[in-house]
Amino acid sequence: MLQAHQIDAAKLQQRINNGEALNLLDVREAIEYYTFNIGGLNIPVSKLKENINSISYNKTDEIIVICSAGIRSEAIQSILTQNGYENVVNLKGGLKALQKLNNR
């Protein structure tokens, strides 16, 4: 089986700090997104299948999928890959890992 592409919180934070323009897809529910987010497109898991064509990123662009703990985003990573997205990366440990890193 193909190894799933992942990025850890420290690497993502480094890329954000460097001012990199990232294609973020946050798959948490809207209430979670509005409570805390790091930007990006918010399409909840529950709405993604019917809205997959409304993703504004190119299928060849790197897309970093994020959620709270990295579980929902990993499932969406698989769905996007099956739908022709070529460079989908999962945030390992999700936003919780990113928050833990920043609260040190």
Secondary structure, 3 states (H helix, E strand, C coil): CCCCCEECHHHHHHHHHCCCCCCEEECCCHHHHHHCCCCCEECCHHHHHHHHHHCCCCCCCEEEEECCCCHHHHHHHHHHHHCCCCEEEEECCHHHHHHHHHCC
